[in-house]
Structures are given as C-alpha cells and as structure tokens.
C-alpha cells in the first residue's frame, strides 16, 4: 500500500476550513430553529416531530453520498470535493430563504432542504480525513474538525446574542435578527467550502481502484453497497452504535429544550411572554456559544489524552463531565452560572465530534471509508429519529411538558452512554493506545 504523504499543520487546517461553514449552519439549527418554531406558534410537544428533518435526511443522505463518493473520481474535481460544493450551495440558498418562513410548516419544510444540504457536504468530509491522512495524523485531522465545529457554532450562537441588540423589531413573521443570523450563515457556508476546495488536492486512486470505480453501476448500486457494508460491519461499530443510541438521543433533548429551560429557570417566562423569552433565547445563544468555545479550546488536547489513556476512556470521561453539567443546568437561577454548567458539555462535545472515530477507523477497510462514515452517521440519526417520534409522548406524559425535566433526562442518558463506551473493544488497531 502506498505511504500517504505527511501534511503540515496548516495543510490539515486548510482542508478543514469548510467544516466551519457547515457547523455554523448546524449551530443555527441547534439554537435558532426551535425559537423560530416557538415564534410561529408551535407547542412544546410538537417540537420533537418538527425536528424530524435532521435525522431522516441524515439517515438517507449521508450513507448514499458516502457510497457514491467512494465510487467517484474526477481528475479535475476529485472524489469528495464535488459533494462538498453541491451541499454548500444547497445550504446557502436555504439559509437565505429560511427567515422568510411565514408559517410553521414552511419553516419545517425548509429545514428538510437545509439538512439535506448539510449532510451532503459533511459526510465526505469525514471520509476525506481517512483518505488523506495516515494513522499517525488522523487524530489531528478528526480533532481539527472538532475545533472548527466549536468555532462555527460559537459564531452561530454569538450571533443569536449580538444581532438582537443590533437588529431590533420584526420583519414579516419573525424577529429581524433571524434574518441577519441566517444571511451570515449563507455566506459562511459557501465561502469556507470554496476555500477548502481551492487549498486541497485529493489523492488519486490506484489503477486497481480506478478500474473498480469505472465499472458500470446500476442506480441501486449505492443502496446495495450500504446493505453489504452493514452486513460486513466490524463488531466495534455495533458497539459504538449502542453508545450513540443514548448519546444522541440526549443531545436532541438538550438542543430542543435549552432555551425554554433557561427562560423558565432564570426569567420564569414562556414563549407567550415574547420580550422575556427573546431575552432568554439570546442568553441561551451566548451560553451555547460558550460551550463551543470550550470545544475548540480543548479539542486538540484530547488527541494527546486519547493516545495516553485510550480513546474510549477519554470519551467516557467526557460524557460524564457533560452529564454533570446537564444535571446542574435546569436548576440554575443565576444566568451567569449557566456558563459553568455548560462547560462540561463543551468538553463532551469536543470528544463527541472526533474521538469516537478513533475507536473504529483502524477497523474499517480504506476502500469503504465513505460508506462506513455514512453508516456512522446513521448511528447518529437513528437515535434522533427515535427521539423525535417518542419524546413528545415522554415530554407530555412523564416530564410534565417541562423543558427543565428534559435536560435532566438527557443527563441520565449521557451517563448510560458513558457506561457502554467503557465496554467497547476494538479487534484490531494500528495504534492500540488509540482504541
């Protein structure tokens, strides 16, 4: 097998700049979409099903795009880069259109399109790290994406705090600050992807790989490849799927309920109290921005800890730290103390966005990097689909429609996820200390 060339720190940074724009868009989805639904009249138990777009498009789009990119090669455009660009264009157009939503269902429909674009752009980015970097540099590559996840989502969340102070009033059906935040996201999405594409050359396939790529395929080939890959999936990936079941269910509970939890615990306000709730949404944006600051501050240090203590131990520890923050979050009445509680989630989020990939990447055959990265995303979105379909019932009948209880529920799930993380065993690893 050909030795992959070593890349400099700045080359690895440049290839991942596009992740910044993708994650700005995801940051808006996490922190701004639920308040938009609230402004358009959604009830608390409707919120989960209105977020069904993200997990369903992830389930359908990412593995298909992964399988397609595995079978793609253009001497001019490469293997993964065409999908970055298509996804970024779709994201930018939808982000521009989103603030013009005049009804709840229009906003929900645009979220489906936005998520399809985000997933088209993001899935090949995971595979690009495995394509370009050798075993020694892969931890830095994945954690560089964690760094840009934090940075992109910081900007998204800080915009929710700053723009309401600058853009006052309402335009159409929504506050004017929504337009500013989403327009900035539209620009970031396309500009950062174009930058990474211009700075990154992909490694050409070997003659044998090229022959396989050029074989005539039928339209069902990507789906057949996904099914075959699931059938052959390494055991460690099934173990990771159990971790993700609890982890990502918990995160969706937090993102859907954080603003309303803060509104109740600090302002004693509901969405019907528009002025106080807007202030709570703004402050929650700042709090969520802080956890992403923590993410990009600690992301690179986790690489060293993973090498020293093993990836699974680091991830389990980070999940427990995040859970402790979630346990405290809904009981805090001083808005400034929320930053201390959410710091734990910032550490956990830094691990979630990079460390789990180190547990499994050495068990994945390189000719299937794209499809298996897509299947990992299926492990993320299936728990989200389960959450969107089930949590409305849980929220209404077991948690008293109280968003503060939803955050506590998320904390319990993170503890369970940490326990299952410690049970993961990788069968083969190029570097055992990373497993």
N, C-alpha and C positions, 0 to 999 in steps of 0.2 A: 504494500500500500504506500502511495506517495506521502512523503512527510509534508505536512502543512507548514507554510512559512510563518515565522513568528511575526506578530504585528506589534507595533508600538502602542503605548497607552493612548495616544492621540488618534491613531487609526481606529482603535476599538471604540473610542468615544465618538468619532465622526460617523461610524457605521450605525451607531445607536441614537443619534440625534433625532431621527424621525420618530422614535418611541416617545419623545417628549410631546409631540403634537397629538399622537394617538391617545396618550394618557391625559392630556388636557381635556379632550373630549370625554373620556371616561370619568374624569373628575366632575365635569358638569352633570353627567348622568347620575352620579352618586349623590351630589349635593343640591343640584338645582331642579332636577326633573320632578321630584316629589313635591317641593313647594309650588311648582308650576301646576301640577295636578291639584294641589290644595286650592290655589287661586281660582282654578277653573271649576271647583265645586266637588271634588272627589271626597268620599267619606273614608275614614281610617281603614275599614275592612276591604275597600275597593283597591287600595294602593298596591297590595301584592300582585293581584292579577294584571294591573296596568303596567307592571314591570316585567311581564312575561316575555316581552320582545327580546331583551338581552340574552337570557338563557336559551331561548328557542333558536334565535339566529346563530348563537354560538354553537349550539349542537349541530345545526345543519351546515353552516357556512365553513367553520374552521377546519373540520376534518376533510371536507370536499376540497377546499382550497389547498390544504396540505397535500392531499393526494395529487391534485392537479399540478402543483408546483414541483413535486418530485419528478413528474413526467414532462416538465417544461425545460427547454433550453433555447435561448436565442443568443447568437454571438454578439448582438448589439445590446440587447436589454437584459440578458442574464436569465436566471431561474426564478429567484424570489422577487426581484425588484419590480417586475410588471404588476404584481399583485399589490405591492405597497402603493404604487401610484394609483391604480384603479380604486382601491379602498379609500385613499386620501381624498381623491376628487369627490367621491360619493359623500364622505364625511363632511367636507367643506360646504357642499351645496345644501346638505340637510341642516347643518348647524346654522347656516344663513337663513333658512326657511323657518326654523323651529319657533322663534319668537312671534311669528305671525299666526300662531295657532289661535283660532277663535273659539275652539270647543275642546272638551276633554278628549274626545275620540280623534280629533285631528292631531293633537299632541301625541297621543298613543300611537297613531299610525306613523308619524314622522320618527318616533323613537325606533320603530321596527326598521326603517330605512337606515337611520343613523347607526344602529347596532350592526346591521349587515355590512356597512362600510368599515366600521371599526374592526370587525372580525376578519374581514378580507385583508386589511392592512396588517393586523397584529400577528396572525398565525405564522406567516412566512418569516416574520422577524425572529421568532424563537428558533426556527429551523436554520436561519442564516448563521446564528451563533455556532450551532453544531457543524454547519458546513465549513465555516471559515477558520475556526479556532481549534487548536489541538487540546488534548485533555488538560494540559497544564494551564492554558489560558481560558478555558471555558468558564471556570468560576468567576473570573473577572468580567467576562462577556455578559453572563447572566445577571451579575450584580450591577453592571453598568445599566442594564435595562431597569433594574430596581431603582437605581439612582434617578434615572430620567422619569420613572413612574412617580417618584416623590416630587421631583421638580415640576413636572407637568401638572400634577394635581394640586400642588401648592398654588400655582398661578391661577388655576381654575377656582379654587376655594377662596383665595385672597380677593379675586375679582368680585365674589359674592359679598365681601365685606366693604370693599372700597367703592365699587360702582354705585351702590345705593346712596352713598354720600354725595356722589357727583351727579348722577342721572336721577333726578327726583321726579316723581309723578308717574302717570300711567300712559302707555301708548297702546291703543287697541284694547285687548283683553288683559294685558299683562303689564307689570311694572316696567318702566323704561330701562332699568338696569339689566333686565334679562336680555334685551337687545344687544347691549354693549358686551356682555359676557360671551354670548354666543357668536357675535360677529368676530370677536378676538379669537375665539376657538377656531372659527372657519379659516382665518388667516394662518394660525399656528399649524393647523393640520396639514395644509398643502405645502407651506414653505419649508417646514422641517423635513418632510419626506423628500422633497426635491433636493434639499441639501445633502441628505444621506445618500441618495441615489447618485448624485454627482461626485461624491467622495469615495464611493465603494465599488471595487471591482469584485465580481464573483469568480470563484474557482471553476474553470471549465470542467465538464465531465470527462472521464477517461473514455477511450474509444469503445470499451465494453459498455459503459454506462450510456454513452450516446446511442449505441445500437439499440439498447433496451428502450430508451426514451423515444426513438424514432419508429418503434414498432407501431403498426396500425392499431388503434384502440377504438372500441365502441363507446357510445355515450355513457354506458353504465360502468365503464372501467373504474372511475374514481370510487363509486359506491362498492364495487366488488373488492377493490383494494382495501377499503376501510374494513369491510367484513373479514377479509383474510387476515389483516393486521390484528384485529381484535381476537381472532381465533388463535393467533400465534403470540399474543401479548405476553411479555415476561411477567412472572409472578409478582415482582416488585411493583409493577404498575397497578395490579389489582389491590395490593396493599395500600398504595398511595390513594387509590380511589376511595377507600374507606375513610382515610384521613380527610380527604376533600369533601366527603358527604357532610360531615359535621362542620368543617371549617367554613365552607362557602355558604351553607345554609345560615350560619351565624352572621356572616358579613352582610348578607342581604337583609337580615333582620335589623342590623345596625343602620345601614345606609337608608333604609326606608323610614326609620323612626327617630333618627338622631335629632333633627330639627324640632320635631314635635315634643320629644323628651326634654330638650333644653327649654322650649317655650313653657312647658308645664313646671319644671323643677326650678327654673330661675325667674321667669316672668309670670308664672301662673296664668298663662294665656293659651288660647286655642286659635286655629286658623280664622275663626269668625272675628276675632279681635285683630283686624288687619294690621294696625300700626305696631302693636306689640309683637305680633307674630313675625312681621317683616324684620323687626329688630332681632328677634331670636334666630331667624334664618341667616341673617347677616353675621351674627356672632358665631353661629354653628359653622358657617363657611370659614371663619377665621380659625376656629378650633380644628376643623378638618384640615385646613391648610397647615396648621402646626404639626399634626401627625405625619403629614407628608414631608415637612422639613426634617423631622426626626428620621424619616425613612431614608432620605438621601444623605443625611449625616452619618448614619450607622451602616449603610448598605455595604460599603467596601470593607469595613471591619469584620463583618460576618464571614467574608471569604476566609480570613485568617483563622477565625474561630472554627469554621467548618473543617478546615484542614487539620486543626489540632484536636478537636473534640468529636468530630464526625458531624456530617450534615444533619442526620436525624436528631441527634442530641441538641444541636443548636436550634433546630426548628421547633422541637417540643418545648424547649425553654422559652423561646419567643412567643409561642402560643399561650403559655401560662402567664407570661407578663401581660400580654394583650387581654387575657381573661380577667386578670385582676383590675385592669383599667376599666373594663366594661362593668364589673361588679360595682365599682365606685360611681361610675358616670351618672346614673339616674337619680342618685341621692344628693348630688351636689347642688347647693342653692346659691353659692357664690360663683358668678360666671367666670372669674379668673382661675378658680381652682379646676375648672374643666380641662385646662391645658395640662395639668399634672396627670389627670386620669387618662387622657387620650395619648399621652406619651408612650404608654405601654402598647397601645395599638400601633403606634408608629414603628416601634421595634418589631412587633409581629408582622406588620405589613411589609417591612423590608425583607424579612425572611420569606414570606409567602410569595413574593414576586420573583425570587431567584433560587433560594436554597433547595426547594423540592426537586427542581430539575437536576441538581447534582446527585440526588439519590438514585436517579433512574437512567441518566444519559449514557452511562457506560454499558447498560444492558440493551440498548437499542441499536439495531443494525443501521449503519450510516445511510444505506440506500432507502431507508424508510424514515429518516428524520422528520420529514414534512408531515407524513400521515400520522406518526406517533405523537408529534407535538399537537396535531389537531385532536387526536384522541384524548390527550391530557386535558385539552380544553373541554371536551365532552364531560370529563370527570368534574370539571368546574361548573358547567352549566346545568348538568342534570340535577345536582342539589338545588340550584337556583330555580329550576322548573318545579321541582317538588315543593320548594318554599312558596313560590307564587301561587301554586294550586292549593296548598294546605294551610298556609299561615293565616289567611283571612279567617278561617274557621277557628284556629287556635287563638288568634287575637281576640275574636269576638266572644268565644265561649269559655276560654281558660285564662286569658290575660286581661279580661275586663275592658278591652279596647283601649288599654293604657299603654302608650308607647314606651313609658319607663320600664314596664314589665318586659317588653320586647327586648330591651337592651340587656336586662338580667338574664333572660332566656338565652340570648346569644353568648353570654359569658359562660354559662353551663356547657353549651355545645363546644366551645373552644377547649375547655378542659378535657372533654371526651376525645376531641381530635388530638390533643397532645398525647394522651394515653396510647391511642392507636399509632401515632408516629413512632413511639419508642419500640413498637413491635415490628417495625419494618426491617426486613433483611434483604440486602441486595446479593444476588447469587454470584455476580462477577463484577468487579470494579477494577478499572485500570489503576486507580489510586485508592486503596482500601480506606484511607483516612477520610475520604470524601463521602463514603456511603452512609 
